[in-house]
Amino acid sequence: NYMLRRWSSFTRFLDDGRICLSNNAAERALRGIALGRKSWLFCGSDRCGQRAAILYSLIVSAKMNDIDPQAWLADVLARLPAYPAHRIDDLLPWNWRSAKLRTQPAAA
């Protein structure tokens, strides 16, 4: 019953070649969190901890997509206020490179 209820999730990688069959990369990315757990114990509040987790997730996603997190964050934060909400997916780390190339003029 467990497998049948989750079958679409288990077979999602068949439809999208970007999905990895294992989660080893995600486990390695979380290693830094586990090592720094005692240092980050007091973020200030639960809300601050949630914000820190979101930011850390975005930074690790950028690294996993071979993108410099500082350059990505600087570009996204500069473009975000005027960026159309329906195209916000273009700014996610795995789409960002192509979105950046679309905004640059073609080289002669």
TIDODO-318981 format. One record per residue: residue in three letters; x, y, z of N, C-alpha, C, O in turn. Coordinates in steps of 0.02 Angstrom, whole numbers, padded with zeros to 5 digits, always signed. Atoms other than C-alpha are relative to their C-alpha. Layout:
BEGIN
ALAXYZXYZXYZXYZ/...
END
This chain:
BEGIN
ASN+00041-00060+00000+00000+00000+00000+00044+00063+00000+00027+00112-00034/TYR-00046-00058-00003+00144+00120+00041+00025+00018-00069+00024+00077-00089/MET-00029-00011+00067+00222+00100-00131-00053+00025-00049-00040+00070-00088/LEU+00053-00019+00046+00057+00115-00224-00022+00072+00010-00037+00107-00038/ARG+00021-00069-00014+00010+00278-00137+00051+00050-00024+00034+00107-00039/ARG-00054-00046+00018+00178+00354-00182+00029-00015-00069+00084+00010-00085/TRP-00027+00022+00064+00201+00278-00355+00018+00058-00045+00071+00057-00077/SER-00015-00057+00044+00192+00444-00448+00064+00036+00022+00102+00061-00019/SER-00061-00032-00026+00328+00516-00335+00061-00043-00015+00114-00017-00033/PHE-00056+00045+00012+00438+00362-00356+00020-00002-00074+00078-00014-00089/THR-00015+00004+00071+00427+00368-00546+00008+00069-00033+00014+00073-00094/ARG-00006-00067+00028+00442+00556-00568+00064+00009-00040+00064+00046-00089/PHE-00064-00007+00035+00624+00538-00624-00005-00023-00073+00036-00004-00114/LEU+00009+00023+00068+00561+00451-00781-00023+00057-00046-00010+00055-00106/ASP+00026-00056+00040+00477+00613-00839+00048+00059-00002+00044+00099-00049/ASP-00045-00057-00004+00615+00734-00789+00071-00025+00011+00087-00050+00065/GLY-00068+00026-00002+00796+00689-00826+00045+00036+00050+00099+00012+00065/ARG-00041-00036-00049+00860+00819-00701-00004-00031+00069+00038-00017+00111/ILE+00010+00030-00066+00797+00715-00555+00048-00059+00008+00048-00105-00034/CYS-00049+00053-00014+00932+00604-00481-00035-00059+00034-00083-00050+00071/LEU+00029+00059-00030+00894+00426-00430+00016-00008+00074-00020-00042+00110/SER-00017+00004-00070+00981+00446-00264-00001+00070+00031-00002+00120-00005/ASN-00002-00065-00034+00983+00584-00134+00067+00012+00033+00072+00050+00081/ASN-00067-00008-00029+01170+00572-00098+00023+00073-00001+00053+00096+00048/ALA-00021-00070+00004+01201+00751-00156-00035+00042+00054-00004+00084+00085/ALA+00037-00036-00052+01065+00816-00040+00026-00018+00070+00032+00026+00113/GLU-00027+00021-00065+01135+00714+00105+00067+00034+00013+00080+00056+00069/ARG-00065-00034-00008+01310+00785+00075-00009+00074+00014+00027+00103+00054/ALA+00013-00071-00011+01239+00961+00067-00023+00014+00071-00007+00066+00100/LEU+00024-00008-00069+01155+00937+00236+00053-00014+00053+00043-00001+00112/ARG-00053+00016-00048+01317+00879+00316+00024+00063+00036+00037+00061+00096/GLY-00021-00063-00030+01367+01061+00346-00048+00023+00055-00026+00051+00105/ILE+00050-00019-00051+01206+01091+00442+00010-00043+00062+00008-00017+00118/ALA-00009+00045-00058+01236+00939+00552+00064+00018+00038+00065+00016+00100/LEU-00063-00018-00033+01416+00993+00588-00006+00065+00039+00026+00073+00091/GLY+00007-00065-00034+01363+01170+00636-00059+00006+00046-00075+00060+00069/ARG+00063-00001-00038+01207+01122+00733+00007+00036+00067-00036+00076+00085/LYS-00008-00033-00066+01275+01177+00903+00013+00074-00008-00008+00114+00034/SER-00015-00071+00011+01339+01341+00832-00063+00039-00017-00070+00098+00001/TRP+00060-00034+00023+01169+01382+00757-00059-00011+00046-00116+00005+00028/LEU+00055+00017-00046+01067+01326+00906-00043+00061+00018-00103+00055+00024/PHE+00037-00060-00021+01019+01504+00953-00002+00050-00057+00039+00097-00059/CYS+00009-00045+00056+00962+01591+00793-00035+00064+00021-00034+00114-00016/GLY+00037-00058-00023+00859+01714+00893-00073-00018+00014-00100+00000+00066/SER+00069+00021-00008+00686+01640+00868-00015-00055-00051+00026-00068-00095/ASP+00020+00051+00049+00593+01503+00775-00005+00030-00070+00014-00001-00119/ARG+00009-00033+00064+00552+01627+00637+00068+00013-00033+00076+00004-00094/CYS-00068-00011+00027+00736+01673+00616+00031-00066-00023+00065-00068-00074/GLY-00025+00065+00019+00779+01489+00611-00029-00023-00066+00006-00053-00107/GLN+00032+00019+00063+00653+01460+00472+00029+00041-00058+00040+00014-00112/ARG-00030-00042+00053+00723+01607+00372+00071-00023-00016+00090-00025-00075/ALA-00068+00025+00011+00900+01542+00397-00001-00065-00040+00041-00075-00084/ALA+00005+00063+00035+00846+01370+00336-00017+00012-00074+00010-00022-00117/ILE+00018-00015+00069+00766+01444+00179+00060+00028-00037+00075+00006-00093/LEU-00058-00029+00032+00920+01547+00140+00054-00052-00011+00085-00054-00064/TYR-00050+00053+00007+01036+01399+00171-00020-00047-00057+00023-00069-00095/SER+00024+00043+00053+00928+01292+00056+00012+00031-00069+00033-00004-00115/LEU-00012-00034+00063+00940+01422-00083+00074+00001-00018+00092-00010-00076/ILE-00072-00003+00012+01128+01438-00064+00026-00069-00021+00066-00074-00068/VAL-00022+00068+00018+01154+01249-00069-00027-00019-00069+00008-00052-00106/SER+00028+00014+00066+01039+01237-00221+00043+00033-00054+00055+00004-00107/ALA-00044-00034+00048+01148+01366-00310+00065-00038-00008+00088-00048-00064/LYS-00063+00038+00003+01306+01269-00266-00009-00065-00038+00034-00084-00077/MET+00012+00064+00034+01229+01106-00327-00010+00009-00075-00002-00038-00113/ASN+00008-00015+00071+01194+01191-00494+00061+00036-00029+00057+00068-00081/ASP-00064-00031+00021+01376+01253-00509-00007+00075-00012+00020+00101-00061/ILE+00010-00073+00003+01325+01434-00480+00031+00031+00062+00023+00005+00117/ASP-00028-00037-00057+01418+01558-00371-00058+00029+00040-00093+00073+00014/PRO+00058-00023-00039+01291+01588-00231-00001+00076+00011-00055+00106+00010/GLN-00002-00072-00012+01350+01766-00199-00021+00038-00063-00060+00086-00058/ALA+00019-00033+00063+01334+01816-00383-00074-00011-00014-00109+00035-00036/TRP+00071+00015+00012+01165+01730-00396-00045+00042+00045-00093+00073+00021/LEU+00041-00040-00047+01095+01813-00239+00002+00074-00017-00050+00107-00015/ALA-00005-00071+00018+01161+01985-00291-00043+00015-00061-00079+00065-00061/ASP+00039-00011+00061+01083+01969-00464-00075-00006+00013-00114+00036-00008/VAL+00071+00012-00013+00917+01898-00403-00030+00055+00044-00084+00080+00030/LEU+00027-00052-00045+00896+02024-00261-00004+00068-00035-00048+00107-00019/ALA+00003-00063+00037+00933+02168-00381-00058+00000-00050-00090+00051-00060/ARG+00052+00004+00051+00808+02106-00512-00070-00013+00029-00120+00001-00004/LEU+00063+00023-00029+00672+02043-00394-00055+00053+00005-00112+00038-00011/PRO+00055-00049-00008+00577+02206-00359-00038+00016-00064-00099+00029-00061/ALA+00033-00017+00063+00539+02238-00543-00015-00062-00042-00039-00055-00099/TYR+00009+00061+00039+00527+02056-00598-00073-00022+00002-00104-00020+00055/PRO+00070+00022+00001+00356+01992-00655-00010-00064+00041+00029-00111+00035/ALA+00013+00056-00045+00281+01870-00529-00011-00065-00039+00008-00119-00014/HIS+00014+00061+00037+00227+01746-00664+00063-00031-00030+00061-00088-00054/ARG-00063+00026+00026+00410+01725-00718+00052-00011+00055+00111-00017+00041/ILE-00046+00005-00057+00486+01706-00544+00041-00064-00002+00096-00066+00024/ASP-00038+00063+00006+00538+01526-00583+00065+00009-00038+00112-00030-00028/ASP-00062-00013+00037+00669+01597-00702+00058+00018+00045+00116+00011+00026/LEU-00052-00022-00046+00765+01661-00551+00024-00055+00047+00071-00044+00086/LEU-00022+00056-00042+00780+01492-00463+00068-00024-00025+00083-00018-00084/PRO-00069+00017+00019+00958+01425-00463+00006-00044-00062+00050-00033-00103/TRP-00006+00045+00057+00927+01286-00590-00023+00031-00065-00009+00004-00118/ASN+00021-00036+00061+00848+01409-00714+00038+00065-00009+00034+00094-00063/TRP-00029-00066-00001+00950+01563-00673+00049+00012-00057+00048+00065-00088/ARG-00051-00010+00052+01093+01538-00796-00033+00016-00067-00012+00063-00101/SER+00033-00013+00063+00976+01529-00945-00038+00066+00002-00042+00100-00049/ALA+00035-00064-00006+00874+01677-00881+00050+00057-00008+00034+00108-00039/LYS-00051-00051+00004+01034+01778-00865+00024+00007-00073+00034+00063-00097/LEU-00022-00003+00069+01088+01732-01042-00052+00033-00045-00034+00067-00093/ARG+00052-00031+00041+00920+01787-01113+00001+00076+00006-00020+00110-00040/THR+00000-00072-00009+00944+01961-01041+00063+00033-00027+00065+00095-00032/GLN-00061-00028+00027+01119+01983-01112-00005+00005-00075-00033-00040-00107/PRO+00001-00004+00073+01142+02046-01291+00045-00053-00030+00095-00073+00000/ALA-00039+00052+00034+01209+01920-01414+00068+00029-00021+00073+00086-00042/ALA-00068-00021+00019+01397+01929-01447+00006-00001-00076-00020-00045-00109/ALA-00008-00005+00072+01447+01982-01621+00055-00044-00025+00069-00046-00085/
END
